[in-house]
Amino acid sequence: MGDPDRLAAQLDPATTALLTVECQRGVVGPDSALPELAEQVRESGALDRVARLVAAAHAADVQVVHAIAERRPDGRGSGRNARLFRAAEKLPVRQLTGSSAVQVADPVPVADADLVVRRLHGLSPLAGTDVDPLLRNLGIRTVVITGVSANVAVPNAVFDAVNLGYTAVVPADAIAGVPASYTAEMIRHTLALVATVTDTSALLAAWTE
């Protein structure tokens, strides 16, 4: 999982943010629009690890950002240029603005200092959202990326973070996708080429020393 000293140097609380990606009730909760993904993130323990990382970040004064995907009830401003978007319109649970589906899911804690950034369009938590300017205003240089899914939003977040000049850190056991075997392959063959891949225990150790 890499050099512990190098990792610790990347994780200075003053210049590090923890990003949770789509850890919202309508995605990873019991009434998810994507039950297979929700089952995977919960049964693998990834969601519990995200919650532990968020709690540790709060204690260490690491900025936490929750990236939420939602859409207006009328769909205005949301794209239809991908099969994923069109399929989402037909799901029994929709990520509608103001609904419980777009609230951060238990057991992930949310503190007053956390930033909750909502997007109505696209596949990335960073591209075209407020996340980048907010992090720059806070002097952030490293982004720890957690959540779902390893299929779409997480790799988008990693690549966009790197393209924007941040150091991306991925705790491999705090992200999930379907099938589980794909997540492992994505990390090994793609994310490891551009991000520092680590695990939850290493991050917890860095933030509690």
C-alpha positions in Angstrom: 0.0 0.0 0.0 3.0 2.3 -0.3 5.5 4.2 1.9 3.9 5.2 5.2 6.2 8.3 5.5 5.2 9.5 2.0 1.6 8.9 2.8 1.8 10.8 6.1 3.4 13.8 4.3 0.5 13.9 1.9 -2.1 13.9 4.6 -1.3 17.1 6.5 -4.7 18.1 8.0 -4.2 21.7 7.0 -4.0 20.9 3.3 -6.1 17.7 3.0 -9.8 17.2 2.3 -11.8 14.0 2.6 -14.4 13.6 -0.2 -17.3 11.2 0.2 -18.8 10.4 -3.2 -22.6 9.8 -3.4 -22.8 8.3 0.1 -26.5 9.3 0.1 -29.6 7.5 1.1 -30.9 7.0 -2.4 -27.7 5.3 -3.5 -26.2 3.4 -0.5 -29.2 3.4 1.9 -31.7 0.6 2.6 -34.1 2.0 0.0 -31.5 2.5 -2.7 -32.3 3.0 -6.3 -29.3 0.7 -6.9 -29.8 -2.2 -4.5 -26.9 -4.3 -5.8 -24.5 -1.4 -5.2 -26.0 -0.6 -1.9 -25.7 -4.2 -0.8 -22.1 -4.3 -1.9 -21.0 -1.1 -0.2 -22.7 -2.2 3.1 -21.7 -5.9 3.1 -18.1 -5.1 2.2 -17.9 -2.8 5.1 -16.9 0.1 2.8 -19.7 2.4 4.1 -18.7 1.8 7.7 -15.1 2.6 6.8 -16.2 5.8 5.2 -18.0 6.7 8.4 -14.9 5.9 10.4 -12.8 8.1 8.2 -15.2 11.0 8.4 -15.2 10.8 12.2 -11.4 10.7 12.2 -11.3 13.6 9.8 -13.5 15.7 12.1 -11.3 14.9 15.1 -8.2 15.8 13.1 -9.6 19.1 11.6 -9.5 17.6 8.1 -12.0 19.3 5.8 -14.8 16.9 4.8 -16.8 17.4 1.6 -19.9 15.3 0.8 -20.6 15.2 -2.9 -24.2 14.5 -3.6 -25.8 13.7 -7.0 -29.4 14.9 -7.5 -31.9 16.1 -10.0 -34.8 18.5 -10.0 -38.3 16.8 -10.2 -38.7 18.3 -13.7 -35.2 17.2 -14.8 -34.3 20.7 -15.9 -30.5 21.0 -16.4 -29.8 17.3 -16.1 -28.3 15.5 -19.0 -29.8 12.7 -21.1 -26.7 12.1 -23.2 -25.8 8.8 -21.6 -27.7 5.6 -21.0 -27.1 5.9 -17.3 -28.9 9.2 -17.1 -31.9 7.9 -19.0 -32.1 4.8 -16.9 -32.0 6.8 -13.7 -35.2 8.6 -14.8 -37.1 5.3 -14.7 -35.8 4.0 -11.4 -38.4 3.6 -8.5 -36.1 5.7 -6.2 -35.0 9.0 -7.7 -32.4 11.4 -6.4 -34.7 14.4 -6.2 -33.6 17.7 -4.8 -35.0 18.1 -1.2 -35.9 14.4 -0.8 -34.5 12.0 1.8 -32.7 10.2 -1.1 -30.2 13.0 -1.3 -29.4 13.2 2.4 -26.1 11.8 3.6 -26.7 8.1 4.5 -26.2 6.6 8.0 -23.8 5.9 9.6 -21.7 8.7 7.9 -21.6 11.6 10.3 -22.1 15.2 9.1 -20.5 18.1 11.1 -21.4 21.8 10.8 -18.0 22.5 9.2 -18.6 19.9 6.5 -19.3 21.1 3.0 -22.2 19.5 1.1 -21.9 20.0 -2.6 -24.8 19.1 -4.8 -24.7 18.6 -8.6 -27.6 18.4 -11.0 -25.6 17.2 -14.0 -22.7 15.1 -15.2 -20.8 12.1 -13.8 -18.1 13.8 -11.7 -18.1 15.2 -8.2 -15.5 17.8 -9.3 -15.9 18.8 -12.9 -18.5 21.5 -13.3 -19.2 21.7 -9.5 -18.2 24.0 -6.7 -15.8 21.4 -5.2 -12.6 22.6 -6.9 -12.9 26.4 -6.1 -14.0 25.6 -2.5 -11.0 23.4 -2.0 -8.6 25.9 -3.5 -10.0 28.7 -1.3 -9.2 26.4 1.7 -5.7 25.7 0.5 -6.3 22.0 -0.1 -3.6 20.1 -2.0 -4.6 16.5 -1.2 -8.0 14.9 -1.8 -8.9 11.6 -0.2 -11.6 10.0 -2.2 -14.1 7.6 -0.8 -17.6 6.2 -1.6 -19.3 5.0 -4.8 -19.1 3.9 -7.3 -15.9 2.4 -8.6 -17.7 2.0 -11.9 -18.3 5.7 -12.6 -18.1 8.5 -10.1 -15.0 7.5 -8.1 -12.7 7.2 -11.1 -14.1 10.4 -12.5 -13.3 12.1 -9.2 -9.8 10.7 -9.1 -8.9 11.7 -12.7 -10.4 15.1 -12.3 -8.6 15.7 -9.0 -5.3 14.8 -10.6 -6.0 16.9 -13.7 -6.7 19.8 -11.5 -3.4 19.5 -9.7 -4.4 17.7 -6.5 -2.7 14.7 -5.1 -5.4 12.0 -5.0 -5.4 9.4 -2.3 -7.8 6.3 -2.5 -8.4 4.0 0.5 -9.2 0.9 -1.5 -11.4 -0.6 1.2 -13.5 2.6 1.5 -14.8 2.6 -2.1 -17.2 0.1 -3.8 -18.7 -0.9 -7.1 -20.3 -3.8 -8.8 -19.2 -6.5 -9.2 -16.7 -6.5 -6.4 -14.1 -8.0 -8.6 -14.3 -5.0 -11.0 -13.5 -2.7 -8.1 -10.3 -4.6 -7.4 -9.3 -4.5 -11.0 -10.1 -0.8 -11.4 -7.9 0.0 -8.4 -5.0 -2.2 -9.6 -5.0 -1.4 -13.2 -6.3 2.2 -13.4 -6.4 4.2 -10.1 -3.0 3.0 -8.9 -1.5 4.6 -11.9 -2.6 8.1 -10.9 -3.4 8.0 -7.2 -1.8 6.9 -3.9 -3.7 3.7 -3.1 -3.9 2.9 0.6 -6.4 1.6 3.2 -8.6 2.9 6.0 -6.2 1.8 8.8 -3.3 3.7 7.3 -5.4 6.9 7.1 -6.7 6.5 10.6 -3.2 6.0 11.9 -2.0 9.2 10.1 -4.9 11.2 11.5 -4.7 10.0 15.1 -0.9 10.1 15.8 
